[in-house]
Amino acid sequence: QERWFSGVRAFSAFQFAVHCSLTGSFGAFQCLGRRVAMNLNNMGQMAVDEFGNQFIILEEQSKKKRLTGLNAHKANILAAKSISETIRTSFGPKGMDKMVVGPDGDVSVTNDGATILEKMDVQHQIAKLLVDLSKSQDSEIGDGTTGVVIMAGALLEQALYLLEKGIHPLRIATGYEKACEVAVKRVQDIAKTVDISANDQSALLKAASTALGSKVVSSRKEQLARISVDAVLAVADLARTDVNFDLIKVEGKVGGKLEDTAMIRGIIVDKDFSHPQMPKVVKDARMAILTCPFEPPKPKTKHKLDIRTAEDYQKLHETEQNFFRNQIKCLHDSGVNLVICQWGFDDEANHLLYQAKLPAVRWVGGVELELIAIATGGRIVPRFEEITPAKLGKAGCVREVAFGTMKDRMLIIEECANSKAVTVLVRGGNQMVVDEAK
């Protein structure tokens, strides 16, 4: 900022010098000319582009040096090594946990490599590549996020010794690729095929327990391993050896104990019924899954409504009531006894739904809405006019569950038509334990 102001002062002095030269004040021009030259020397060098425009090359820019050759390789390898050394102590069954404090003060204790790297403030571009590597490992495999970063750091460290001996980086990369092919072939040669079936789950339970052995929740690894295996087998297609993880939803609720974690063959929605006096249990639910707002239609252009008398207001109120009653009639005619709406509705509509003995849930997220439609075999309806009995979702029971307080409630949709969709409800004493278990 100081250099910027000095440049402005130099330019103003230059303008004044030109003015003095035109008016004959040569003494003032010479004095100010020396001042301009002095300021330019302090700031940098004056240059001219191909169009004749003058600009100043700042002194700081001229002093900056780019790393090239072996020095650039060393800097990049050291940045990657610093990331791998940071999470090295959290690797393995004896690995230690890391306490990570977020920018907003949130504290989390974990030894999961992807979680640690995700919450780190990384600036170096090579270090960011290792963070992306850990995220990709977590997305594709779900485990080994720490080991893959440590292995990458070790390979780069050994590559540095080869670089210092004068070996070209491309030759080193080619050697690593050939070594990878040999290692993969050896692993395939010594691998054993494990038959997976719904009756014999011992291999799956051992694999899940091993993955949980180094986590914060390792004290309940047998229970969590059983829940994980049951959830995967519930949505797996063993004939095609394919698992649709989109059908598994993991919800967390603070409160209770970790051993209260359970799997529910259905959907859990973190909402409650819109009216406190609506029934808390709906048997043989036939639900309308709506993406349209439960409100009167709005004009598509700007409008103004003047209400001058009480009779005018009464007419407006009756018109709104008629819209709501027609919408509720469409629901009743289709055999609906539960409404799931993506949008909200005002208190007037909520009261009419309660009077019509039609339980409703509002502000349900789009992802949850799709899961409900898949689990119940229903169709998402964008308009009330399109509601038909064939588009309704069906479930054996929909109940509202309280978790200790009046406001902390959730809906559980059970005995769905498509029983493949499952939900794991994770409990824990605080948010950190819940997040780590999830």
N, C-alpha and C positions, 0 to 999 in steps of 0.2 A: 504493500500500500504506500510505503514511504517512497519507493522508487517511482510509483505511478504519479504521485504528486510532484516529485522532482522533474519528471518528464513533462508534466503539464506546465510547470514554471519555466522550463527551458523553452518550450514551444511558444509561450507567451512572450518571453524575452526576445525570441527570434522575430516574432511579429513586430514588436516595438522597434527592434533594430532596423528592420526593413523600412518602417515608417520614418525613422530618423534619417536613414540614408536618402529617402526621397525628399525630405524637407531640408537636407543640408547639414544635419547634425552629425558630422562624421566622427567627432570625438566620442559622442555617446554610442555611436554604432560600433566603434572599435572596442570600447569597454564592454559593451554587452555581447559583442562577438566572442571575446575571450571567455565570458561567462557561459555562453552557449557551448563552446568547444569543451570547457571544463566539465559541464554537466553531461555532455555526450560521452566523454572519456570515462566518467564515473559509472554511467549507466551501461554502456556497451558500445556497439559499432552501428553506424548508419549505413544502410544498404538501400539499393534501388532495384525494383523489379523490372520486368520487360516492358511494363506500361509507363514507366517513369515515376511510379509512386514510391515515396520514401517510407522506410520503416526501420525500427531500431531492433537490433539483435541484442537481447539482454545478456549481461555478463554471466548470470547464473546458467543460462542455457548453453553458452559456449563452454562452460566448465564441466558440464555433465558428460559422463563417459558411458558408453554402452559396453556391456560385458559380451565378449565374443569368444568363440573357441572353447578351450578347456575350462576357462573361468566361468563361462555361462553354464556348462554342464555341471561343474562343481556346485554352483549356487542352486541350481534346480534340484540336484540330488540331496543337498543338505536340507532344503526345504521339505522334501518328501521324507527324509530320515527323521526330521524333527516331529512330524505327524505320527510316524510309526512308533517312535520312542515314547510319545505321550500316552498311547493306549497299550503299549507292550505289557505293562504291569497288570492290566486287567484281563490278560489272556489265560485260558486254561482253568482247570478245577480249583487251583490255588490263587486265581486272579483276584485282585482287590477291586473294590468298588470305587467309583469316582463321584465326587460331589460337584455337580455342575450348577452354577448360578446363572440364570438367564438375565438379559438386559433389564427386565422389569422386576427382578428380584425373586423370581420363582426358583426354588431349589429342588433339584432332582438327584437322587442317588441311584446309580446304575453302573453296570459293567458291560452293557451292550455297546459295541463299537459304533454302530450306526447312530445310536442316540447321542453318544458323546460327541462324535464328529459333527452331527447336525446342529448341536447347540454351541459349538466352538465358533469363535469369530476369526475366520481364516481369511487372510488377505492375499497371500501368494497364489499365483495361478496354478502352479504345479501342485501345491497343497490342496487346492480346490478340486483338482482331478482325482486325488486320493479320496476326498470326501464323496465325490460322485461315484467312485468305484465301490465304496462301502454301501452307498444307497442302492446301487444296482444289484449288489450281492443280496441285500436285504429284500429287494423287490422280487428277484428271480428265485432265490433259494430260501430265504427266510432265516438263515443261520450262517455262521462263518464270517460275519462282518468284520470282526477284529483280526482274524487270521489272515484274511486276504490283504489287508493293509500292511500287516507286519511282513508278510511274504514279499509284497511289492517293495517295501523299504529295504529288506535284506538283499533282494536282487539288484536294486539300484546301488546299494553300498558295495557289492562285489563288482558291479560294472565300473565303479569309480577307479578301482585298482587297475582294471584293464585299460581304461582311458589314460591313466597316468603312464602306462607302458607304451602308449602310442597306437593302440588298436583303434580302428575307426568305429564310430558308433553304429553304423549300419551292419558291420560285421558282428558286433556284439549282439545286436537285436536279432540277426539271423541265427546266431548260435543259440539264443534263448528260445526261439521258435522251434528249432530242431530238438532241443532238450525237452520242450513241452510235449512234442509229439512222442518222444521216447517214454516220458513219464506217463502220459495218458495210455499208451499201449501197454505199459507194464501194469497199471492199475486195472485195466480191462482184463488182462490175463489172470490176475490173482483174485478178481472179483467173484463173488458167489451169488447165485440167484436165490432170492428169498421169496417163497410163495406167500402172497397176501390173500387172506380170505376173511370173511366176516366171522367165521368160527374160530380161527386161530389168529389172535391179535398180539401174541407175545412179542414178536419182532417189532411191531409198531410201538408197543408200550416201552420196550427197551430203548428204542431210538428217541422217543419223546422224553423219557426220563433222563437220558444222557444230555439232551439239549438244555434241560432245565436244571442240571446239577450245579452249574456255576452262577445261577441267577439269585436275585434277592429272595425270590419266592421258592427257593429250593427245599424249604422245610415241608412244603405241601406238594412236592413234585409228583408223587404217586397219584394224588387226586387230580392234579391239573393234567397229567399225562393221560389219564383215563378220559377226562372230559375232552381233550384235544382229539384223541383217537375216535371217540364216539361221534364227535362233530364231523370229522373228516369222512368217516364211513357212512354217515347219514346222507352226505351229498355226493359221494364218490360213485363213479360208474366203473365197477371193477372189470367189466368186460372190455372196456376201452382203455382201462388204466388212466382215467381222467378224473380230476377233481375240480369242480366249479366252486372256487373260494368265494365268489360273489354271493353264494347262497348262505354263507356263514357270516353272521353279524355278531360283533363283540361289543357289548355295552358294559359300562362301569358305573358303579354307584358307591359313593363314599359312605361308610357306616357298616357296622357288622364286622365279621371276621373273615379272613381269607378262606377258611374252610366252608363258608356259606356260598362260595362260588358254585354255580350249577349251570347245566345245559338244559335249555327248554326247546322242545320240538315245536317251534312256532316263532312268532315275532314279538319282540319287546319294543314298545314305543314310549319314548320319554315324554309322554303327555298324559293328561287326565281328561275326564269328561268335561264338557264345556260348562255344565251347570252342576252345582254341588248337590242338588236333590235328584239328579238322574240316577237310575239304578246302577250299582257298582258291578253287576254281573249280568251278562247277556248270553243266554243259552241259544244254541242253534242260530248263530248270527248270520244274517244275510245283509251284507254291507255294500253300500254304494260308495265307490272310491272316486271322489270328485276332484277335478282341478279347476273348477269354475267357482267364483266367489258366491257366497250365499247372501246375495243382496239384489236390490232392484237394478235393472239395466240402466246404464248411464248414456246420455246422448254423446255422439261422436264429435259434435261441434260445441263451441262455447255457447253457453246459455245463461239466462238470468230469469229467476222466478220471483215475482213480487207477491208477497202475502200481506194483505192489508187488513183482513178481518179474521176473527176466530173461525168463521165458517170456512175460509180458504185454507187455514191450517188443518182443520178437521178433514177436508177433502184430500189434502196431501197425505195425511196420516192414514186415511182409509185406502188410498191408492197403494201406499207402501205395504199395508197389511194384506191387500189382495195379492200383490206379487209374492209375498212370503207364503201365503196360504196355497197359492197355485203350485209353488215349488214343493211344498210339503205334500200336496196332493199327488204330484208326480211320483214322489218317493213312496207314498203309501200304496198307490196303485200298482207299483212294481214289486211290492212285497218286502220293502226295505224295513229292517228294524234296527239298523245302525248306520250312521253317516260318518265317513272319514273324509275330511276336507283339507285340501292343501292350503287354502286361504282362511281368513277369519270371517266372522259375521258379528254384527252388532248385537247389543243386548235385546233389542226387540225381536230379532230372529231367534236368538237363543231362548227367549221366554216362550215363543210360539212352538219351538221344537220340544221344550219341556212339557207344555200343555198337550201337545200331540203324542206324548209318551214315545218320543223318538230320540234315543241317546245319540250324541254327536261328539266328535273330536275335531278340533280345529288346529290350524298351523302345523300340519304334519309335513315334514320335509320331503323333497322330491325323491331322494334315495329310499327313504323308508316307505314312501307310497308305492314305489316299484316293487320292493320286497313284499309288501302286503299283497299286491296284486298277484305276484308269482306264487306266494304261499297259499293264498285262498282261491286261486283259480279265477279271479275276477278280472274285469277290464277297467282301465282308467277312463272315466267318462268326462269329456270336456264341457258338455252342456246338459242341462236338465232334460231337454226334449229327447235326448238320446238314451235315457235310462230305460233298460228293459230287464226282465228277470234273468235273461241269459248272461248279462254282463255283471251280475252281482257276485261278490266274493263270499265264500261260505267257510265258516269255522264253527267248531263244536262249542267253544266257550271263549268269551272275551271278558276279562275281569280287570278291575282296577286294584292295584296293590299299593299299600302305604308303607313307607320306610321310616318309621319313627316319628315323623312330623306330619302335620296336616297338609303342608304344601308340597312335600316331597313324595310324589306319586308317579306310578308308571302303569301303562296298560300292557297286559299280556294276552296275546292272541294264540290260542292253543287249538289242537285237534283240527289243523287246517286240511283243506282238500289236497294240497300238494305238501306232503309231510317232509319233503327234502329240505326245505328252508328251516334252519335252526338258528338259535341265538344263545350265546354264552353270556351270562350275567356275572360279572366279576365284582366281588365285594372286597373291601379293605378298610383298615382303620384311618387312612389318610389318602390324599390324592396321589402321592408318590407311589405307594404300594399298589394302588389300582392301575396306574399307568404302567408300572413295571410288569404287573401280571398280564395286562392286555398285550 
